[in-house]
Amino acid sequence: MLIIPAIDLKDGKCVRLRQGRMDDSTVFGGDPVDMATRWVEAGARRLHLVDLNGAFAGEPVNGEIVKAIACKYPDLPIQIGGGIRSAEIIETYLQAGVQWVIIGTKAVKEPEFVTAMCKRFPGHIIVGLDAKDGHVATDGWAEVSEVMATDLAQRFANDGVDSIVYTDIARDGMMQGVNVEATAALAKACGIPVIASGGVTNMDDLKRLGAVADQGILGAITGRAIYEGTLDVAEAQAYCDSLNA
């Protein structure tokens, strides 16, 4: 399992939201590139970047910052989400050195887009499923659809999706613990590796995730916990490595 620090970009700064609300954000750093350095030096092997402005705008807004981080750390695997709605945007990010792009809203509204992008950019597509009470949300979590997360995940089972980032919106940024049961159930239902997101607060959460890692849990994204110090990146990754020892 991987520990994946999150760097959420809003207005050029590094922030964390509570339950995806843009009006409830905490600024944790004015220079996202410096923040990336902090997590790399702590032992992170992958970074999770989110263009929050882009998620609402439907196109990249903080793309230059993403490129700057990828340029500084060319060997570091990076995944980016937020506002990825076209092949051109995907191509631009991949050419900039980003390893994976996360398709969220478009995956819900146009599932066939994911299928097409997996064929065009094999191995580089992650689907982001953000769920509230099991239902997938879109447009920066502003809208909640009738689509169930497990049903949509199964729709992509044979498309060649690299992995799924599954976020429980109710727990995101709230420091209330990860929804292990729903995460494991999703992985089991679709057969695609799942990255847990939302609510990863401390080592207890990781141990609960670790207990079901063999069901298809690839890693865990953590944001507020590492910024506020309730989880240490190096310690967390060392624990995850021990699971495979």
FIKOL-194929 format. One record per residue: residue number from 1; z, y negated, x negated of N, C-alpha, C, O in turn. Coordinates in steps of 0.02 Angstrom, whole numbers. Each point is the difference from the previous one (the first is absolute). Last residue first. Example, Ala and Ser with C-alpha at 12.3 -4.5 7.8 and 13.67 -1.06 7.14 Angstrom:
REM FIKOL-194929
<2; <354; 112; -642>; <3; -59; -42>; <37; -55; 39>; <8; -55; -25>>
<1; <-12; 341; 10>; <0; -59; 45>; <0; -60; -45>; <33; 1; -52>>
REM end
This chain:
REM FIKOL-194929
<245; <188; 366; -304>; <21; 32; -63>; <10; 75; 9>; <17; 35; -48>>
<244; <-71; -212; 213>; <-55; 42; -24>; <18; 39; -63>; <-41; 39; -26>>
<243; <190; -194; 129>; <-19; 46; 54>; <-53; 49; -22>; <-4; 55; 27>>
<242; <81; -236; -164>; <42; 59; -3>; <-17; 51; 54>; <15; 60; -7>>
<241; <-118; -274; -1>; <-27; 44; -52>; <40; 66; -3>; <-27; 53; -14>>
<240; <105; -224; 155>; <-60; 31; 28>; <-32; 48; -50>; <-26; 53; 19>>
<239; <210; -180; -91>; <21; 50; 49>; <-61; 36; 28>; <0; 61; 6>>
<238; <-40; -239; -150>; <29; 56; -37>; <22; 55; 48>; <-9; 60; -14>>
<237; <-65; -263; 103>; <-56; 40; -25>; <25; 61; -38>; <-30; 54; 3>>
<236; <191; -206; 76>; <-33; 32; 56>; <-58; 44; -24>; <-8; 56; 25>>
<235; <124; -190; -180>; <43; 55; 23>; <-35; 39; 55>; <3; 62; 2>>
<234; <-112; -255; -80>; <3; 51; -52>; <40; 61; 22>; <-20; 57; -10>>
<233; <11; -247; 156>; <-65; 33; -7>; <3; 57; -51>; <-24; 55; 14>>
<232; <227; -139; 142>; <-24; -13; -67>; <-64; 41; -12>; <0; 61; 9>>
<231; <144; -167; 216>; <-37; 57; -28>; <-28; -22; -68>; <-29; -53; -7>>
<230; <154; -98; 133>; <33; 61; 27>; <-36; 63; -24>; <24; 56; 11>>
<229; <-81; -301; -55>; <41; 39; -47>; <36; 60; 28>; <44; 28; -33>>
<228; <-211; -204; 115>; <71; -17; 12>; <47; 44; -40>; <61; -10; 0>>
<227; <-296; 41; -13>; <9; -71; -12>; <73; -21; 8>; <24; -46; -34>>
<226; <-94; 267; 79>; <-2; -12; -73>; <8; -74; -16>; <21; -18; -55>>
<225; <-20; 84; 285>; <53; 36; -35>; <0; -14; -75>; <53; -10; -30>>
<224; <-227; -73; 178>; <62; -39; 2>; <56; 34; -41>; <39; -35; -32>>
<223; <-246; 163; 28>; <-6; -72; -10>; <67; -34; -4>; <26; -12; -55>>
<222; <-171; 269; 35>; <63; -35; 10>; <-8; -74; -17>; <-32; -18; -50>>
<221; <-104; 273; 106>; <-7; -71; -16>; <68; -33; 13>; <32; 14; 50>>
<220; <-97; 251; -110>; <35; -46; 44>; <-11; -71; -26>; <11; -15; -59>>
<219; <-146; 278; 45>; <43; -51; -31>; <33; -44; 51>; <-6; 11; 61>>
<218; <-121; 196; -17>; <-26; -19; -66>; <46; -49; -36>; <7; 3; -61>>
<217; <19; 196; 257>; <20; -69; -14>; <-18; -18; -72>; <28; 28; -48>>
<216; <-52; 189; 178>; <-57; -44; -9>; <17; -73; -12>; <-41; -44; 13>>
<215; <186; 243; 8>; <-39; -1; 62>; <-59; -48; -4>; <-37; -8; 48>>
<214; <209; 36; -218>; <-49; 55; -2>; <-41; 6; 64>; <-47; 40; 3>>
<213; <228; -197; -27>; <-58; -19; -41>; <-54; 53; 0>; <-60; -15; -3>>
<212; <288; -9; 110>; <-60; 21; 38>; <-64; -16; -40>; <-54; 1; 28>>
<211; <271; -49; -116>; <13; 65; 32>; <-61; 25; 39>; <-7; 60; 13>>
<210; <15; -277; -114>; <-12; 53; -49>; <8; 69; 30>; <-33; 48; -21>>
<209; <88; -240; 147>; <-72; 9; -5>; <-17; 57; -47>; <-45; 40; 13>>
<208; <268; -98; 5>; <-22; 27; 65>; <-75; 11; 0>; <-24; 49; 28>>
<207; <117; -152; -214>; <21; 70; 1>; <-20; 33; 66>; <-19; 59; 1>>
<206; <-19; -289; -29>; <-46; 39; -42>; <18; 73; 1>; <-44; 43; -1>>
<205; <185; -193; 113>; <-64; 5; 34>; <-49; 43; -39>; <-36; 41; 28>>
<204; <242; -91; -127>; <9; 48; 55>; <-65; 9; 39>; <-17; 56; 20>>
<203; <36; -220; -192>; <-14; 67; -24>; <8; 53; 54>; <-33; 52; -2>>
<202; <-23; -294; 95>; <41; 22; -57>; <-18; 72; -19>; <-46; 30; 27>>
<201; <-82; -163; 138>; <54; -45; -18>; <39; 20; -63>; <18; -43; -40>>
<200; <-253; 62; 208>; <27; 33; -60>; <51; -47; -31>; <-17; -52; -28>>
<199; <-119; -1; 229>; <70; 21; 4>; <28; 36; -61>; <58; 20; 1>>
<198; <-316; -39; 26>; <42; -28; 52>; <69; 30; 0>; <10; 57; 20>>
<197; <-218; 86; -106>; <11; -72; -7>; <43; -24; 57>; <-4; 24; 57>>
<196; <-115; 213; -193>; <48; -28; 46>; <10; -74; -13>; <0; -22; -58>>
<195; <-214; 192; 19>; <45; -44; -37>; <46; -34; 51>; <-23; -34; 45>>
<194; <-134; 275; -43>; <27; -60; 33>; <47; -37; -47>; <42; 30; -34>>
<193; <-265; 164; 39>; <62; -25; -33>; <22; -66; 31>; <-41; -44; 13>>
<192; <-92; 217; 138>; <-17; -51; -50>; <65; -23; -33>; <49; -11; 35>>
<191; <-66; 165; 155>; <-18; 33; -63>; <-22; -48; -54>; <-26; 22; -52>>
<190; <109; -48; 294>; <-68; -17; -21>; <-22; 33; -65>; <-60; 4; -14>>
<189; <279; 30; 126>; <-50; -1; 53>; <-71; -9; -25>; <-48; 29; 27>>
<188; <242; -41; -170>; <-11; 69; 22>; <-57; 4; 51>; <-39; 48; 1>>
<187; <112; -259; -77>; <-31; 37; -55>; <-19; 71; 21>; <-53; 26; -16>>
<186; <175; -157; 168>; <-68; -25; -7>; <-38; 39; -54>; <-57; 21; 10>>
<185; <285; 21; 21>; <-38; 27; 57>; <-73; -22; -5>; <-46; 39; 16>>
<184; <202; -125; -171>; <-15; 71; -14>; <-43; 30; 55>; <-45; 40; -13>>
<183; <120; -260; 46>; <-44; 2; -58>; <-21; 72; -15>; <-59; 14; -11>>
<182; <219; -56; 179>; <-67; -19; 22>; <-50; 4; -57>; <-58; 19; 10>>
<181; <285; 27; -61>; <-26; 48; 48>; <-72; -16; 21>; <-43; 44; 0>>
<180; <167; -193; -142>; <-21; 61; -34>; <-34; 48; 49>; <-52; 29; -16>>
<179; <102; -292; 2>; <-7; 48; 55>; <-30; 64; -28>; <-61; 11; 4>>
<178; <221; -194; -143>; <-68; 20; 16>; <-1; 52; 57>; <47; 39; 8>>
<177; <139; -244; -53>; <-16; 69; -15>; <-69; 19; 24>; <-25; -26; 50>>
<176; <125; -196; -37>; <34; 46; 47>; <-15; 74; -14>; <19; 43; 39>>
<175; <-94; -283; -119>; <51; 36; -40>; <40; 49; 43>; <60; 6; -7>>
<174; <-254; -159; 61>; <65; -5; 34>; <56; 37; -37>; <58; -4; 20>>
<173; <-307; -14; -61>; <36; -58; -22>; <70; -7; 29>; <33; -50; -11>>
<172; <-175; 218; 138>; <-28; -35; -57>; <39; -64; -16>; <7; -44; 42>>
<171; <21; 208; 145>; <45; 4; -58>; <-23; -42; -59>; <37; -9; -48>>
<170; <-158; 28; 258>; <69; -17; 20>; <47; -2; -60>; <52; -34; 2>>
<169; <-281; 107; -25>; <8; -72; 4>; <73; -20; 16>; <25; -49; -27>>
<168; <-128; 258; -104>; <37; -6; 62>; <20; -74; 6>; <45; -24; -35>>
<167; <-254; 144; -109>; <55; -49; 5>; <32; 2; 69>; <-35; -6; 51>>
<166; <-138; 150; -233>; <29; -1; 67>; <61; -45; 1>; <49; 12; -35>>
<165; <-288; 48; -111>; <63; -38; -5>; <27; -6; 71>; <-31; -31; 43>>
<164; <-142; 221; -154>; <18; -45; 56>; <66; -35; -17>; <49; 32; -19>>
<163; <-270; 84; -133>; <69; 7; 24>; <10; -48; 59>; <-44; -40; 17>>
<162; <-175; 95; -108>; <43; 18; -56>; <71; 13; 22>; <32; 49; -21>>
<161; <-255; -6; 171>; <50; -53; -11>; <47; 23; -56>; <24; 56; 1>>
<160; <-218; 63; 105>; <8; -13; -71>; <45; -59; -16>; <-3; -29; -54>>
<159; <-59; 138; 272>; <-43; -54; -23>; <2; -12; -75>; <-42; -34; -28>>
<158; <162; 188; 195>; <-56; 28; -38>; <-47; -53; -29>; <-56; 16; -21>>
<157; <257; -70; 152>; <19; 58; -41>; <-56; 26; -45>; <14; 24; -55>>
<156; <16; -213; 227>; <-26; -11; -68>; <8; 61; -46>; <-15; -4; -59>>
<155; <95; -3; 287>; <-70; -20; 6>; <-32; -6; -70>; <-60; 12; -8>>
<154; <293; 24; 34>; <-39; 61; 6>; <-75; -14; 5>; <-40; 41; -22>>
<153; <188; -223; 21>; <1; 33; -65>; <-41; 64; 1>; <-37; 14; -47>>
<152; <72; -129; 249>; <-48; -35; -43>; <-4; 32; -69>; <-54; 6; -28>>
<151; <213; 77; 181>; <-67; 14; 25>; <-53; -32; -46>; <-51; 31; -15>>
<150; <280; -74; -28>; <-18; 69; -18>; <-71; 17; 23>; <-36; 35; -35>>
<149; <128; -248; 94>; <-13; 6; -72>; <-23; 70; -19>; <-46; 8; -40>>
<148; <-3; -112; 284>; <56; 30; -35>; <-18; 11; -73>; <-57; 20; -16>>
<147; <-39; -209; 201>; <-15; 57; -44>; <62; 26; -35>; <39; -39; -28>>
<146; <-69; -158; 172>; <20; 60; 37>; <-8; 63; -43>; <21; 54; 20>>
<145; <33; -303; -131>; <-52; 35; 39>; <29; 58; 39>; <60; 14; -4>>
<144; <29; -264; -93>; <17; 71; 0>; <-49; 36; 47>; <-6; -18; 58>>
<143; <13; -229; -211>; <-19; 37; 59>; <19; 73; -7>; <-7; 29; -53>>
<142; <56; -184; -119>; <7; -45; 58>; <-16; 36; 65>; <25; -20; 53>>
<141; <-31; 94; -293>; <52; 25; 45>; <10; -44; 61>; <49; 8; 37>>
<140; <-227; -36; -196>; <62; -25; -28>; <60; 17; 43>; <50; -36; 1>>
<139; <-256; 117; 78>; <-3; -73; -9>; <65; -28; -27>; <31; -45; 30>>
<138; <3; 280; 88>; <-56; -29; -37>; <8; -75; -9>; <48; -30; 24>>
<137; <92; 288; 38>; <-7; -72; 8>; <-56; -26; -44>; <-18; 31; -50>>
<136; <93; 221; 171>; <-27; -37; -57>; <-7; -74; 18>; <-26; -18; 53>>
<135; <212; 201; 44>; <-65; -30; 15>; <-23; -45; -57>; <40; -37; -29>>
<134; <176; 150; 35>; <-53; 50; -4>; <-70; -26; 13>; <-49; 34; -14>>
<133; <245; -174; 12>; <14; 53; 49>; <-58; 50; 2>; <-17; 25; 54>>
<132; <-63; -191; -197>; <59; -22; 37>; <10; 49; 57>; <-42; 6; 44>>
<131; <-106; -13; -297>; <16; 23; 68>; <65; -30; 27>; <49; -10; -36>>
<130; <-268; 7; -154>; <63; -35; 12>; <18; 12; 73>; <-36; -20; 45>>
<129; <-138; 121; -245>; <21; 7; 70>; <69; -30; 8>; <50; 25; -26>>
<128; <-271; -23; -156>; <66; -26; 14>; <15; 6; 74>; <-32; -32; 41>>
<127; <-138; 162; -231>; <8; -27; 68>; <72; -23; 8>; <47; 37; -16>>
<126; <-218; -12; -208>; <64; 17; 30>; <1; -29; 70>; <-23; -56; 11>>
<125; <-175; 109; -215>; <20; -25; 66>; <67; 29; 23>; <9; 61; 3>>
<124; <-150; -9; -204>; <29; -67; -7>; <26; -29; 67>; <21; -58; 2>>
<123; <-145; 272; -50>; <61; 0; -40>; <36; -67; -4>; <52; -5; -32>>
<122; <-310; -2; 94>; <43; 60; 2>; <60; -6; -47>; <-6; -20; -58>>
<121; <-167; -143; 178>; <47; -10; -56>; <48; 59; -3>; <60; -9; 11>>
<120; <-237; 15; 146>; <-28; -50; -47>; <44; -10; -62>; <-25; -10; -55>>
<119; <91; 155; 234>; <-62; 26; -29>; <-27; -47; -53>; <-27; 22; -51>>
<118; <214; -88; 173>; <20; 58; -41>; <-62; 30; -34>; <4; 25; -56>>
<117; <-34; -198; 212>; <24; -26; -64>; <23; 57; -47>; <-5; -5; -61>>
<116; <-68; 56; 284>; <-55; -26; -40>; <23; -23; -69>; <-34; 11; -50>>
<115; <197; 61; 205>; <-44; 56; -18>; <-56; -23; -46>; <-14; 32; -51>>
<114; <153; -196; 145>; <36; 38; -52>; <-44; 58; -25>; <-6; 11; -60>>
<113; <-72; -134; 242>; <-4; -41; -61>; <33; 37; -58>; <-25; -1; -57>>
<112; <38; 84; 279>; <-61; 21; -35>; <-10; -40; -65>; <-35; 23; -45>>
<111; <212; -74; 200>; <14; 58; -43>; <-60; 22; -41>; <6; 26; -55>>
<110; <69; -252; 177>; <-64; 31; -15>; <11; 59; -48>; <-14; -6; -59>>
<109; <202; -110; 149>; <-51; -27; 45>; <-69; 32; -9>; <-39; 7; 47>>
<108; <226; 55; -186>; <20; 10; 70>; <-57; -19; 47>; <-16; 35; 48>>
<107; <-7; -71; -279>; <5; 73; 10>; <18; 16; 73>; <-21; 52; 26>>
<106; <17; -277; -103>; <-68; 26; 11>; <1; 75; 13>; <-43; 27; 36>>
<105; <248; -136; -96>; <-24; -20; 66>; <-68; 31; 17>; <-11; 25; 55>>
<104; <86; 39; -276>; <50; 4; 52>; <-29; -14; 69>; <-17; 46; 37>>
<103; <-42; 29; -310>; <-30; -22; 62>; <50; 11; 56>; <21; 56; 13>>
<102; <-14; -85; -295>; <33; 27; 60>; <-32; -30; 62>; <1; -61; 10>>
<101; <-77; 120; -281>; <6; -51; 52>; <28; 33; 62>; <-15; 58; 16>>
<100; <22; 0; -300>; <-6; 19; 71>; <3; -61; 45>; <36; -47; -14>>
<99; <-45; 23; -226>; <-16; 71; 6>; <-13; 21; 73>; <-47; 38; 14>>
<98; <3; -280; -155>; <46; 31; 47>; <-21; 73; 11>; <-60; 14; 6>>
<97; <-63; -178; -140>; <46; 46; -33>; <53; 30; 44>; <43; 38; -24>>
<96; <-240; -185; 70>; <52; -39; -34>; <51; 44; -35>; <42; -24; -37>>
<95; <-216; 114; 174>; <-30; -28; -61>; <50; -40; -41>; <-7; -7; -61>>
<94; <74; 89; 270>; <-9; 56; -46>; <-31; -23; -65>; <19; 23; -54>>
<93; <5; -182; 228>; <65; 21; -26>; <-7; 56; -51>; <32; -1; -53>>
<92; <-227; -71; 165>; <26; -54; -43>; <66; 20; -31>; <11; -12; -60>>
<91; <-107; 156; 221>; <-37; 1; -63>; <26; -52; -49>; <7; 14; -60>>
<90; <79; -13; 279>; <21; 60; -37>; <-32; 2; -69>; <33; 11; -50>>
<89; <-103; -177; 197>; <68; -14; -23>; <25; 58; -42>; <30; -10; -53>>
<88; <-236; 37; 158>; <-6; -50; -53>; <69; -16; -30>; <7; -7; -60>>
<87; <-29; 148; 251>; <-18; 35; -62>; <-2; -48; -59>; <16; 18; -56>>
<86; <145; -81; 263>; <-71; 9; -14>; <-10; 38; -65>; <44; 2; -43>>
<85; <172; -76; 138>; <-38; 14; 61>; <-75; 11; -13>; <-38; 8; 47>>
<84; <301; -62; -144>; <-56; 39; -26>; <-41; 26; 59>; <17; 51; 30>>
<83; <199; -184; -38>; <-64; -35; 8>; <-60; 38; -25>; <-53; -31; -12>>
<82; <273; 127; -63>; <2; -66; 30>; <-68; -34; 3>; <-24; -26; -50>>
<81; <126; 210; -140>; <-13; -2; 72>; <4; -71; 26>; <26; -44; -34>>
<80; <-43; 209; -211>; <3; -64; 33>; <-16; 6; 74>; <-47; 34; 19>>
<79; <128; 106; -268>; <-27; 6; 68>; <10; -66; 36>; <53; -31; -7>>
<78; <-62; 132; -266>; <20; -51; 49>; <-33; 17; 67>; <-59; 18; 3>>
<77; <116; 88; -271>; <-28; 11; 66>; <28; -50; 50>; <61; -8; 6>>
<76; <-89; -33; -274>; <50; 13; 52>; <-34; 10; 68>; <-36; -43; 23>>
<75; <-68; -19; -238>; <13; 72; 5>; <51; 18; 54>; <17; 58; 9>>
<74; <-86; -287; -62>; <-60; 38; 18>; <12; 75; 7>; <-40; 34; 33>>
<73; <178; -267; -30>; <20; 70; -7>; <-58; 46; 20>; <3; 33; 53>>
<72; <-36; -267; -54>; <55; 3; -50>; <20; 72; -14>; <19; 18; -56>>
<71; <-181; -63; 224>; <-27; -18; -66>; <53; 7; -54>; <-15; 23; -55>>
<70; <74; 8; 282>; <-41; 56; -22>; <-28; -13; -70>; <-8; 47; -39>>
<69; <128; -221; 141>; <45; 56; -15>; <-39; 59; -27>; <20; 32; -49>>
<68; <-144; -215; 124>; <38; -19; -60>; <47; 56; -21>; <8; 13; -60>>
<67; <-128; 6; 263>; <-44; 10; -58>; <37; -15; -65>; <-10; 34; -50>>
<66; <122; -79; 250>; <-9; 73; -7>; <-42; 15; -62>; <16; 44; -39>>
<65; <5; -266; 101>; <63; 24; -29>; <-4; 75; -12>; <22; 25; -51>>
<64; <-200; -129; 163>; <0; -18; -71>; <63; 23; -36>; <-1; 18; -59>>
<63; <-26; 10; 299>; <-39; 46; -41>; <1; -15; -74>; <-1; 46; -41>>
<62; <106; -130; 262>; <33; -1; -66>; <-35; 46; -50>; <31; 28; -45>>
<61; <-117; -50; 263>; <21; -69; -11>; <32; -7; -70>; <-8; -51; -33>>
<60; <-169; 233; 185>; <46; -15; -55>; <15; -75; -6>; <-45; -41; 4>>
<59; <-10; 135; 238>; <-38; -2; -63>; <48; -19; -56>; <52; -31; 13>>
<58; <17; 37; 214>; <-54; 49; 5>; <-46; 0; -60>; <-54; 29; 2>>
<57; <265; -157; 62>; <-64; -34; -2>; <-59; 48; 9>; <-54; -20; 22>>
<56; <280; 99; -34>; <-7; -40; 61>; <-69; -34; 3>; <-28; -8; 54>>
<55; <84; 137; -242>; <8; 45; 57>; <-10; -37; 65>; <-26; 27; 48>>
<54; <29; -146; -255>; <-63; 35; 13>; <4; 45; 61>; <-49; 6; 37>>
<53; <242; -114; -120>; <-44; -49; 32>; <-66; 33; 20>; <-27; -14; 54>>
<52; <173; 148; -175>; <26; -13; 67>; <-43; -51; 38>; <-15; 9; 59>>
<51; <-27; 167; -258>; <-20; -69; 13>; <20; -16; 72>; <-39; 13; 46>>
<50; <136; 177; -226>; <-21; -16; 68>; <-16; -74; 4>; <41; -43; -17>>
<49; <1; 265; -173>; <-8; -70; 14>; <-23; -10; 72>; <-40; 39; 26>>
<48; <161; 151; -200>; <-26; -8; 68>; <-3; -75; 15>; <52; -32; 6>>
<47; <-49; 197; -244>; <23; -57; 38>; <-35; -2; 68>; <-58; 20; 8>>
<46; <131; 170; -219>; <-49; -24; 49>; <30; -60; 35>; <61; -4; 8>>
<45; <60; 112; -174>; <-64; 31; -18>; <-56; -18; 50>; <-57; 21; -9>>
<44; <312; -128; -90>; <-44; 15; 57>; <-66; 29; -24>; <-28; -25; -49>>
<43; <229; -57; -83>; <-24; 69; 1>; <-45; 19; 59>; <-14; 59; 10>>
<42; <116; -274; -91>; <54; 42; 28>; <-23; 73; 6>; <40; 44; 17>>
<41; <-190; -215; -86>; <50; 10; -54>; <58; 43; 23>; <35; 30; -41>>
<40; <-197; -89; 200>; <-32; 42; -51>; <50; 15; -56>; <6; 57; -23>>
<39; <59; -208; 189>; <1; 69; 24>; <-33; 48; -49>; <20; 58; -5>>
<38; <-18; -291; -46>; <69; 23; 8>; <2; 74; 20>; <40; 39; -27>>
<37; <-247; -150; 20>; <25; 16; -67>; <71; 28; 3>; <17; 47; -35>>
<36; <-111; -131; 231>; <-32; 63; -18>; <25; 23; -68>; <14; 59; -10>>
<35; <52; -269; 80>; <35; 52; 37>; <-29; 69; -15>; <37; 49; -7>>
<34; <-144; -238; -82>; <64; 12; -34>; <40; 55; 34>; <33; 40; -33>>
<33; <-226; -109; 139>; <-18; 36; -62>; <62; 15; -41>; <7; 54; -28>>
<32; <11; -185; 228>; <-6; 72; 12>; <-20; 40; -62>; <18; 58; -6>>
<31; <114; -295; 44>; <-56; 26; -40>; <-5; 76; 8>; <36; 37; -33>>
<30; <134; -167; 141>; <-56; -45; 5>; <-62; 25; -36>; <-55; -25; 12>>
<29; <271; 160; 113>; <-29; -21; -63>; <-61; -43; 10>; <-40; 13; 45>>
<28; <180; 75; 130>; <34; 32; -55>; <-29; -19; -68>; <27; 18; -52>>
<27; <-4; -101; 331>; <-39; -7; -62>; <41; 30; -58>; <57; -20; -11>>
<26; <-60; 75; 283>; <43; -20; -55>; <-43; -1; -63>; <-32; 49; -17>>
<25; <-12; -61; 306>; <-16; 22; -67>; <50; -27; -51>; <29; -54; 9>>
<24; <-100; 48; 251>; <64; 25; -25>; <-11; 30; -70>; <5; 60; -10>>
<23; <-182; -144; 148>; <49; -54; 4>; <69; 21; -23>; <48; -39; 3>>
<22; <-233; 191; 9>; <-17; -50; -50>; <51; -58; 0>; <9; -34; -51>>
<21; <27; 296; 122>; <-3; -67; 30>; <-11; -52; -55>; <41; -8; -44>>
<20; <-9; 260; 29>; <-67; -28; 0>; <-6; -70; 28>; <-56; -23; 12>>
<19; <265; 149; -45>; <-39; 28; 55>; <-68; -34; 7>; <-27; -6; 55>>
<18; <148; -120; -224>; <40; 46; 40>; <-42; 20; 61>; <-20; -42; 40>>
<17; <-62; -37; -301>; <9; -17; 71>; <50; 48; 31>; <16; 53; -28>>
<16; <-67; -153; -234>; <11; 58; 42>; <11; -25; 71>; <34; -50; 12>>
<15; <-170; -50; -251>; <49; -5; 54>; <15; 69; 29>; <-34; 49; -16>>
<14; <-100; -208; -189>; <23; 68; 13>; <57; -3; 51>; <52; -30; -14>>
<13; <-265; -154; -11>; <66; 20; -25>; <15; 72; 18>; <-35; 31; 40>>
<12; <-164; -160; 28>; <2; 3; -73>; <66; 21; -30>; <7; 4; -61>>
<11; <-50; -11; 299>; <-8; -67; -27>; <8; -2; -76>; <27; -48; -27>>
<10; <36; 271; 94>; <-6; -49; 54>; <-3; -69; -31>; <46; -20; -36>>
<9; <-37; 306; -28>; <-25; -67; -18>; <-8; -44; 62>; <-35; 17; 47>>
<8; <178; 213; -147>; <-31; -28; 60>; <-17; -74; -14>; <44; -39; -19>>
<7; <15; 274; -118>; <-6; -71; -12>; <-40; -28; 59>; <-60; 8; 4>>
<6; <207; 234; -66>; <-45; -40; 41>; <2; -73; -21>; <54; -28; -12>>
<5; <-6; 283; -116>; <24; -67; 18>; <-53; -38; 40>; <-59; 3; -15>>
<4; <101; 265; -12>; <-53; -50; -4>; <27; -69; 22>; <8; -12; 60>>
<3; <55; 280; -148>; <32; -60; 26>; <-50; -56; -10>; <-21; -13; -56>>
<2; <-31; 289; 80>; <-3; -63; -36>; <42; -53; 35>; <4; -2; 62>>
<1; <-7; 291; -82>; <0; -60; 42>; <0; -63; -44>; <32; -2; -52>>
REM end
